[in-house]
Amino acid sequence: MALVLPRATADTFRLPTAIGSIFVHLVALTAPFVFSWPGLALAVVFYYLTGCWGITFCYHRLLSHKSFKANKWLTYLTAAIGCMALQGGPLWWCAHHRLHHRESDKEMDPHSPRESFLWSHVLWFHFNHPKLATHEQVCAMVPDLAQDPVLRWMDKHFITVSILANLTIAATAWLIWDAYVALSAFVWVGYVRTVVVWHCTWLVNSATHRWGYKTYESGDDSLNNWWVALLTFGEGWHNNHHAKQRVARSGHQWWEYDVTYALITVFRSLGLVWDVVPMPNEREVNQIKPVPVTVSENQAAAQAPKAPKAKVLTGSR
């Protein structure tokens, strides 16, 4: 079957992003040649920090969904850590995520697997969306975030923030250990960790709309997937999240582990987070009965005839 590439035209192709993505993947392949235990340990630490603190805690649950309120310095610190993930600045990331929820598995969804698994996982990231092709369109999608000058600055300079952070980590490794460990840390933290966090995050866009179980009728293909939840600190309970988008807790059953919600709870106990959006009725957690669904049903939906494509608007971010 031919690969479907919605909105994929020469005018919408983000060439610098594609070059950067290829470069990061290629450098990551050199990691075995500069292996060190400190480098690996730092990569694991920053996998957690960028994946959990930066993307799921800040970009997703705090900024995109307003699932809780947070101290300003904590917001800016975690947003800066999110910049290290190189998934876009906070405004760009949140704008695409809000559009995804508004258009989930429909024509204008930025990354629906109904187009193709590869599109939803990685290709979408390398093309401008017609509704978010310019900075003005991005700001219009997230007007609340666009009012914050610090977040606007981070959105414009997220690559600079990431580079400076990685250089600082490498320099610190040099001071503590030696030049070899510094190089190892630069490659393992700056490149291997980036690639791993990229693909773990993108699995939420692709895998959790294809494989798993459905707890709620959410009106889309979102599913709960245990192994994606494990890799993404609780984001794999995607059907739960689509059904109750503002609820801070993605794991709705006792065994649905949610590391990000645990982090929110810790910060709340320290007074750094408040107004945490709860389940509408906490007793629901123990009363959930899964909705029958099979993988074949979602595959059938993915292969269903599509409506004619809307005309693509051009522009660059």
Backbone torsions as a table, in degrees:
resi	resn	phi	psi	omega
1	MET	NA	133.7	-178.5
2	ALA	-64.6	143.0	178.8
3	LEU	-71.6	127.3	179.3
4	VAL	-89.9	126.1	179.8
5	LEU	-122.7	84.2	-180.0
6	PRO	-66.5	139.9	176.9
7	ARG	60.7	12.7	-178.0
8	ALA	-93.4	97.0	177.8
9	THR	-132.2	167.4	178.8
10	ALA	-60.8	-31.9	-178.4
11	ASP	-72.0	-29.9	-176.7
12	THR	-97.7	-6.4	-177.6
13	PHE	-68.2	130.1	179.3
14	ARG	-95.0	83.4	-174.6
15	LEU	-58.2	-48.2	179.2
16	PRO	-58.5	-37.6	178.6
17	THR	-65.4	-42.5	179.6
18	ALA	-63.8	-43.8	178.5
19	ILE	-61.7	-44.5	179.0
20	GLY	-62.0	-42.2	-179.8
21	SER	-62.9	-45.1	179.3
22	ILE	-63.2	-43.5	-179.5
23	PHE	-60.5	-46.2	-179.3
24	VAL	-61.9	-42.8	178.3
25	HIS	-63.7	-41.2	-179.0
26	LEU	-65.8	-44.5	178.9
27	VAL	-64.0	-36.7	179.1
28	ALA	-59.9	-29.4	179.8
29	LEU	-68.0	-17.8	179.1
30	THR	-83.7	-4.1	-174.2
31	ALA	-54.3	-40.3	179.8
32	PRO	-60.1	-25.5	-177.8
33	PHE	-80.8	-13.7	178.9
34	VAL	-127.7	37.7	-178.3
35	PHE	-71.4	141.6	169.4
36	SER	-153.0	150.8	179.1
37	TRP	-64.9	-40.4	175.3
38	PRO	-62.2	-38.7	178.6
39	GLY	-62.7	-43.7	177.9
40	LEU	-64.3	-43.1	-179.6
41	ALA	-61.8	-42.8	178.4
42	LEU	-64.7	-37.5	178.4
43	ALA	-62.6	-41.0	178.9
44	VAL	-65.5	-43.1	179.4
45	VAL	-60.4	-45.5	-177.4
46	PHE	-79.7	-19.3	168.6
47	TYR	-61.6	-44.5	177.5
48	TYR	-67.2	-47.5	-176.2
49	LEU	-63.6	-48.7	-177.8
50	THR	-72.6	-39.3	-178.8
51	GLY	-72.3	-43.7	-175.9
52	CYS	-91.2	-59.6	-178.6
53	TRP	-65.8	-46.2	-173.8
54	GLY	-76.8	-56.0	-174.0
55	ILE	-84.0	-57.7	-171.6
56	THR	-76.8	-42.2	-179.9
57	PHE	-72.1	-52.5	-173.1
58	CYS	-88.5	-66.9	-176.1
59	TYR	-55.6	-44.9	-171.6
60	HIS	-85.9	-67.9	-170.6
61	ARG	-78.2	-32.4	179.6
62	LEU	-83.1	-58.6	-172.8
63	LEU	-80.2	-45.0	-176.8
64	SER	-71.6	-42.9	-171.0
65	HIS	-112.7	-7.6	-179.4
66	LYS	53.7	43.4	-178.6
67	SER	-73.6	-11.0	176.1
68	PHE	-165.4	169.6	174.1
69	LYS	-109.2	150.2	-175.9
70	ALA	-138.7	153.5	173.2
71	ASN	-52.4	141.2	-176.0
72	LYS	-58.6	-45.6	-177.0
73	TRP	-66.6	-32.8	176.2
74	LEU	-68.0	-39.5	177.0
75	THR	-60.0	-48.1	-177.6
76	TYR	-69.8	-38.0	178.3
77	LEU	-62.3	-48.8	-178.2
78	THR	-71.1	-30.2	175.2
79	ALA	-66.1	-39.5	177.4
80	ALA	-64.5	-39.9	176.1
81	ILE	-64.3	-36.8	176.1
82	GLY	-62.1	-35.8	176.9
83	CYS	-59.1	-33.5	179.9
84	MET	-63.2	-20.8	179.6
85	ALA	-72.6	-14.3	179.6
86	LEU	55.2	41.3	174.8
87	GLN	-106.3	15.2	-176.0
88	GLY	108.7	163.6	176.5
89	GLY	-72.6	169.6	-176.6
90	PRO	-60.1	-38.3	180.0
91	LEU	-68.4	-46.9	-178.6
92	TRP	-60.7	-47.0	-177.9
93	TRP	-62.4	-48.9	-176.7
94	CYS	-67.8	-35.2	178.1
95	ALA	-62.1	-45.4	178.8
96	HIS	-66.0	-36.4	-178.8
97	HIS	-70.2	-41.5	178.3
98	ARG	-64.4	-37.8	177.1
99	LEU	-65.8	-37.8	177.5
100	HIS	-58.5	-44.4	179.8
101	HIS	-68.8	-36.6	-179.2
102	ARG	-69.0	-33.2	-174.7
103	GLU	-120.2	28.0	-170.9
104	SER	-52.1	120.3	179.2
105	ASP	59.1	27.8	174.2
106	LYS	-114.4	-174.6	-174.6
107	GLU	-54.6	-42.6	-173.9
108	MET	-96.9	8.7	174.2
109	ASP	-61.6	126.0	-178.4
110	PRO	-59.8	-29.1	-173.2
111	HIS	-149.1	59.0	178.0
112	SER	-84.4	132.7	175.3
113	PRO	-66.3	-9.5	176.2
114	ARG	-63.7	-22.5	175.7
115	GLU	-77.4	-55.0	172.5
116	SER	-175.5	153.2	179.9
117	PHE	-62.4	-43.8	-178.0
118	LEU	-63.8	-38.0	177.1
119	TRP	-61.4	-48.1	-176.2
120	SER	-68.6	-27.1	-175.9
121	HIS	-83.4	-44.3	-172.3
122	VAL	-142.4	-36.9	-171.7
123	LEU	-64.2	-37.1	-177.9
124	TRP	-54.9	-33.1	-175.5
125	PHE	-65.0	-18.0	-174.0
126	HIS	-105.1	13.9	177.3
127	PHE	-135.2	142.0	175.8
128	ASN	-70.5	138.0	174.5
129	HIS	-84.0	139.2	-177.2
130	PRO	-59.0	-27.4	179.1
131	LYS	-90.2	-8.5	-176.7
132	LEU	-135.9	35.3	-174.6
133	ALA	-79.2	-20.2	-178.3
134	THR	-123.2	162.2	178.3
135	HIS	-62.7	-34.9	178.8
136	GLU	-64.1	-40.4	178.3
137	GLN	-66.8	-39.0	177.6
138	VAL	-61.3	-47.3	-179.8
139	CYS	-63.2	-35.4	179.1
140	ALA	-66.7	-28.7	179.0
141	MET	-77.0	-27.9	-178.9
142	VAL	-129.2	61.7	-175.5
143	PRO	-61.2	-30.4	178.7
144	ASP	-65.5	-40.6	179.9
145	LEU	-77.0	-33.1	-178.2
146	ALA	-66.0	-17.4	178.7
147	GLN	-77.8	-13.6	-177.1
148	ASP	-91.5	113.8	-176.3
149	PRO	-63.9	-31.7	179.7
150	VAL	-69.4	-44.3	178.0
151	LEU	-66.1	-36.2	176.4
152	ARG	-63.0	-41.9	179.6
153	TRP	-64.2	-44.1	178.5
154	MET	-62.7	-38.2	-179.9
155	ASP	-62.4	-36.7	-179.2
156	LYS	-78.7	-31.2	-172.0
157	HIS	-119.1	28.3	-175.1
158	PHE	-62.9	-32.5	178.3
159	ILE	-67.4	-41.8	177.4
160	THR	-61.2	-43.9	178.2
161	VAL	-58.5	-43.6	-178.9
162	SER	-65.5	-45.1	-179.3
163	ILE	-62.5	-46.4	-179.7
164	LEU	-62.4	-39.8	179.2
165	ALA	-63.9	-44.2	-179.3
166	ASN	-67.6	-37.2	176.4
167	LEU	-66.0	-38.4	178.1
168	THR	-64.2	-41.2	177.9
169	ILE	-62.7	-44.6	179.8
170	ALA	-64.3	-42.2	179.8
171	ALA	-63.8	-39.8	178.0
172	THR	-64.8	-39.8	177.4
173	ALA	-63.2	-36.7	177.6
174	TRP	-63.5	-43.8	-179.4
175	LEU	-65.7	-37.4	-177.5
176	ILE	-81.8	-40.6	-177.0
177	TRP	-114.8	-98.8	-179.3
178	ASP	-159.6	-176.6	-175.4
179	ALA	-65.1	-36.9	-179.9
180	TYR	-63.4	-45.6	178.7
181	VAL	-64.8	-34.6	177.4
182	ALA	-61.6	-45.0	178.0
183	LEU	-65.1	-41.7	178.2
184	SER	-60.0	-45.8	179.5
185	ALA	-63.6	-38.5	-179.5
186	PHE	-62.2	-42.6	-178.8
187	VAL	-75.7	-45.7	-175.8
188	TRP	-71.6	-39.5	179.1
189	VAL	-81.8	-44.8	-173.8
190	GLY	-75.8	-28.0	-173.6
191	TYR	-120.9	-54.6	-180.0
192	VAL	-61.3	-48.9	179.5
193	ARG	-60.2	-40.1	178.8
194	THR	-61.2	-46.2	-179.7
195	VAL	-62.5	-43.9	-179.2
196	VAL	-63.3	-45.7	-179.9
197	VAL	-66.5	-38.4	175.3
198	TRP	-52.4	-58.5	-171.8
199	HIS	-70.4	-31.8	175.1
200	CYS	-64.6	-44.8	178.1
201	THR	-63.1	-43.8	-177.6
202	TRP	-67.1	-23.3	175.6
203	LEU	-62.2	-27.8	176.6
204	VAL	-65.1	-36.4	178.9
205	ASN	-73.2	-35.4	-172.3
206	SER	-100.8	-64.2	-172.0
207	ALA	-64.8	-39.2	-176.0
208	THR	-79.2	2.9	169.4
209	HIS	-109.1	8.8	179.6
210	ARG	-126.7	-42.7	-171.7
211	TRP	-127.1	135.2	177.2
212	GLY	140.7	-158.9	-179.2
213	TYR	-126.8	154.5	-176.6
214	LYS	-109.5	122.6	177.7
215	THR	-93.9	-35.5	-177.4
216	TYR	-123.4	151.1	169.3
217	GLU	-80.7	101.6	-173.9
218	SER	-102.6	-3.2	178.9
219	GLY	81.6	10.6	177.5
220	ASP	-146.8	-168.0	-176.5
221	ASP	-94.3	9.4	-176.2
222	SER	-61.1	138.6	-178.3
223	LEU	-133.9	161.2	173.8
224	ASN	-93.7	129.7	-175.5
225	ASN	-133.0	117.0	-172.0
226	TRP	-66.6	-39.1	-175.7
227	TRP	-77.0	-28.3	172.9
228	VAL	-69.9	-38.4	176.3
229	ALA	-60.5	-38.1	179.4
230	LEU	-64.9	-40.3	-177.5
231	LEU	-77.7	-22.2	-172.1
232	THR	-119.6	21.2	172.9
233	PHE	61.7	35.1	175.4
234	GLY	107.5	-4.0	-177.1
235	GLU	-75.9	-12.4	-177.9
236	GLY	-71.9	-11.5	176.0
237	TRP	-82.6	63.8	-165.7
238	HIS	-75.6	-34.8	177.5
239	ASN	-65.7	-40.8	174.7
240	ASN	-55.8	-46.1	-176.3
241	HIS	-66.3	-42.0	180.0
242	HIS	-66.9	-31.2	179.9
243	ALA	-75.1	-33.6	-177.7
244	LYS	-135.7	76.9	-166.9
245	GLN	-64.6	-35.6	-175.3
246	ARG	-87.5	-12.7	179.8
247	VAL	-64.5	131.0	-175.2
248	ALA	-69.6	-23.0	-175.6
249	ARG	-97.8	117.4	179.2
250	SER	-86.2	-32.5	176.7
251	GLY	-83.0	112.3	-173.9
252	HIS	-98.9	-7.2	174.7
253	GLN	-117.8	157.2	-170.9
254	TRP	-59.0	-29.9	-177.4
255	TRP	-92.5	-1.7	176.5
256	GLU	-86.1	88.7	-175.5
257	TYR	-61.9	139.4	-176.2
258	ASP	-141.6	88.2	-177.0
259	VAL	-62.0	-36.8	-179.3
260	THR	-65.3	-40.2	177.9
261	TYR	-66.0	-34.1	175.7
262	ALA	-62.5	-39.7	177.4
263	LEU	-64.3	-43.0	177.1
264	ILE	-58.5	-42.5	-179.9
265	THR	-63.0	-41.1	178.2
266	VAL	-63.1	-47.5	-179.9
267	PHE	-64.0	-35.0	177.6
268	ARG	-64.9	-39.6	179.7
269	SER	-66.5	-24.0	178.3
270	LEU	-90.0	-1.8	179.8
271	GLY	80.2	12.6	-178.8
272	LEU	-92.8	-14.7	-179.8
273	VAL	-134.1	141.0	179.9
274	TRP	-151.3	176.9	-178.1
275	ASP	50.9	45.9	179.0
276	VAL	-72.1	125.2	-177.8
277	VAL	-72.6	117.5	-178.2
278	PRO	-88.5	174.1	168.3
279	MET	-60.0	144.4	177.9
280	PRO	-51.6	-35.5	175.3
281	ASN	-146.0	109.3	-175.0
282	GLU	-57.4	-23.8	179.1
283	ARG	-68.4	-17.4	178.1
284	GLU	-58.7	-30.7	-176.5
285	VAL	-56.1	-36.0	-177.8
286	ASN	-96.8	6.2	-176.9
287	GLN	-120.1	9.3	-175.3
288	ILE	-74.3	133.5	173.3
289	LYS	-120.6	117.1	-176.7
290	PRO	-56.9	145.8	175.8
291	VAL	-85.4	127.6	-180.0
292	PRO	-59.2	131.4	177.8
293	VAL	-157.3	147.4	177.9
294	THR	-124.0	160.3	178.3
295	VAL	-60.8	-37.4	-177.3
296	SER	-62.1	-34.1	179.0
297	GLU	-64.1	-41.3	179.1
298	ASN	-70.8	-35.6	176.3
299	GLN	-65.6	-37.9	178.0
300	ALA	-63.2	-41.4	177.8
301	ALA	-63.9	-37.6	-179.0
302	ALA	-67.0	-29.3	-177.4
303	GLN	-96.4	2.8	-178.9
304	ALA	-64.6	150.6	178.0
305	PRO	-56.7	140.8	-177.5
306	LYS	-102.0	153.0	175.5
307	ALA	-71.0	156.5	177.4
308	PRO	-55.1	142.3	-178.2
309	LYS	-71.2	141.9	175.7
310	ALA	-72.5	153.2	178.7
311	LYS	-61.9	134.1	-176.7
312	VAL	-81.9	131.9	174.3
313	LEU	-92.6	143.6	-178.9
314	THR	-100.7	168.7	179.5
315	GLY	145.5	171.1	179.0
316	SER	-134.5	154.9	-178.7
317	ARG	-75.4	NA	NA
